[in-house]
Amino acid sequence: MAGRTETGTAVRGEASNGTGVSGFSISGTGVFGSSSNIGVHGKGGRLAGFFEGDVEVTGDIRCTNADCAEDFDVSGADKVEPGTVMVLGNEGALFKSQQAYDKRVVGVISGAGNYKPGIVLDKQQTSGNRQPIALMGKVFCKVDAQFGMIEVGDLLTTSPIPGHAMKTSDPLKAFGAVIGKALRPLTEGQGLIPILIALQ
């Protein structure tokens, strides 16, 4: 089936239950879209696109959201608030951080503020409590300035306040316990600021 139009939609398919448009080819291209603007546009309530097999991209992949996250099992049945600093437990599940300079720190629950995860790894259906942990990129993080005023560029580590980060003041203790780098200052109290995840 071919369609051509100067404006509007050349080919349209609609189905209340099933496939709206289907393309099949033994040796060629099943479905081809070409435009000076957007070649193929997908929109879905659950998924905008689903692929079985490899995907090859010759141009850039542009993710409009912020961080690269990975789903982890989180202890307990309740969801942990985005922005919370998380550490590894003995059984592999994650807990809110509870102590300063904790080398078990793995990252921050993604999705706080106006930063959402751009990529989520290890996404799988499960009956357990799994949440995305920001491992790279920008994420909003709960921080506490009572242990030292936080300035842009300061390295952050876990604090004694559950789920919060603080400024590092002891380089020896901070080794292996750094979460990332502050992208905004916090002069006093507790707050939610963007940080650049840089586990080290």
C-alpha positions in Angstrom: 0.0 0.0 0.0 1.4 3.4 -0.9 0.2 6.8 0.0 1.2 10.3 -1.0 0.1 13.7 0.1 1.5 17.3 0.1 0.2 17.9 3.6 -1.2 15.7 6.3 -1.0 11.9 6.6 -0.2 9.8 3.6 -0.9 6.4 5.2 -3.0 5.8 8.3 -4.0 2.6 10.1 -6.4 2.2 13.0 -7.5 -0.8 15.0 -9.4 -1.0 18.2 -7.7 -4.3 19.0 -4.7 -5.5 17.0 -2.2 -3.8 14.6 -3.0 -0.5 13.0 -0.3 -0.7 10.4 1.9 -3.7 9.6 4.8 -4.1 7.2 6.5 -7.3 6.1 9.4 -8.0 3.8 11.5 -11.2 3.3 14.7 -9.4 2.2 13.9 -5.7 2.2 12.6 -3.1 4.7 9.3 -4.0 6.4 8.3 -0.4 7.2 10.2 2.7 6.0 9.7 6.3 7.0 11.4 9.3 5.5 11.0 13.0 6.2 12.9 16.2 6.3 11.6 16.5 9.8 10.6 13.2 11.6 10.8 9.9 9.7 8.9 7.8 12.1 6.8 9.0 15.1 5.6 6.6 17.8 3.3 7.3 20.7 1.9 4.9 23.2 0.3 4.6 26.6 2.8 2.0 27.8 5.5 2.0 25.1 6.1 4.3 22.1 8.1 1.5 20.3 9.1 -2.1 20.8 11.8 -3.9 19.0 12.7 -7.6 18.9 16.3 -7.9 17.9 19.2 -5.5 17.6 18.9 -1.8 16.9 21.5 0.1 14.8 21.7 3.9 14.9 23.9 5.8 12.5 23.2 9.2 14.1 23.0 10.5 17.7 20.7 9.2 20.3 19.2 12.2 22.1 17.7 11.6 25.6 15.9 14.7 26.8 16.0 13.5 30.4 18.9 13.7 32.7 20.6 10.6 34.2 21.5 7.0 33.4 19.8 4.8 36.0 19.6 1.2 36.8 16.7 -0.6 38.6 17.7 -2.1 42.0 15.8 -4.1 44.6 14.9 -1.8 47.5 14.2 -3.2 50.9 10.7 -2.9 52.2 7.4 -2.7 50.4 7.1 1.1 50.3 8.6 3.2 47.6 11.5 5.4 48.7 11.2 9.1 47.9 13.2 10.2 44.8 16.4 12.1 45.8 17.2 9.8 48.6 20.8 8.5 49.0 20.9 4.7 49.0 23.4 2.1 50.2 23.8 -1.7 49.7 22.6 -4.1 52.2 24.1 -7.5 53.0 21.6 -9.3 50.8 22.0 -7.0 47.9 18.8 -4.9 48.4 19.2 -1.2 48.9 18.5 0.8 52.1 18.5 4.6 52.9 22.0 5.7 53.9 22.3 6.0 57.7 25.9 6.9 58.5 28.6 9.3 57.4 31.2 8.2 54.8 29.5 4.9 54.0 31.5 3.0 51.3 28.4 1.0 50.5 26.8 4.0 48.8 25.5 3.1 45.3 23.7 6.3 44.2 20.5 8.3 44.5 16.9 7.4 43.8 16.2 9.0 40.4 13.3 11.2 39.5 13.3 14.1 42.0 12.8 17.7 40.9 12.5 18.2 37.2 15.2 15.6 36.4 13.9 12.2 35.2 16.0 9.2 34.1 17.0 9.3 30.5 18.0 5.6 30.4 16.9 2.9 32.8 18.9 -0.4 32.8 17.8 -3.8 34.1 14.1 -2.9 33.8 12.1 -6.1 34.5 8.7 -7.1 35.6 8.7 -8.2 39.3 6.4 -8.3 42.3 9.2 -6.8 44.5 10.1 -3.2 45.1 12.5 -2.0 42.4 13.4 1.6 41.8 15.8 3.4 39.5 19.2 4.5 41.0 21.0 7.3 39.2 24.5 5.9 38.5 25.7 8.6 36.0 24.6 12.1 35.0 22.6 14.8 36.8 20.1 14.0 39.6 18.4 15.9 42.4 19.7 14.8 45.7 18.7 15.4 49.4 21.6 17.2 51.1 22.2 18.5 54.6 24.4 21.6 55.2 24.6 21.4 59.0 27.9 19.5 58.6 29.4 22.2 56.3 28.1 24.8 53.9 27.8 23.2 50.4 29.3 25.2 47.5 29.2 24.4 43.8 31.8 21.8 43.0 32.0 20.3 46.5 32.3 16.5 46.7 29.4 14.9 48.5 29.3 11.8 50.7 26.7 10.1 52.9 25.7 12.0 56.1 24.4 10.7 59.5 20.9 12.0 58.4 19.1 9.1 56.8 19.0 9.4 53.0 20.9 12.7 52.8 24.3 13.7 51.5 26.8 16.1 53.0 30.0 17.9 52.0 33.1 15.8 52.4 35.6 17.3 54.9 37.9 14.3 55.4 39.6 13.1 52.1 40.8 9.8 53.7 37.3 8.9 54.9 35.7 10.1 51.6 37.8 7.7 49.5 35.3 5.1 48.1 32.3 6.9 49.7 31.9 9.9 47.3 28.5 10.2 45.7 29.1 13.1 43.3 29.7 16.8 42.9 27.3 19.6 43.9 25.9 21.7 41.0 24.2 24.2 43.3 25.0 25.6 46.7 23.2 25.1 50.0 24.3 27.4 52.8 22.2 26.0 55.6 19.6 23.4 56.6 18.4 20.6 54.4 17.4 20.8 50.7 17.2 19.2 47.3 19.9 20.2 44.9 21.1 18.9 41.6 24.4 17.0 41.7 26.6 15.3 39.1 26.8 11.6 40.0 30.5 10.6 40.2 30.9 7.5 42.4 34.5 7.2 43.7 
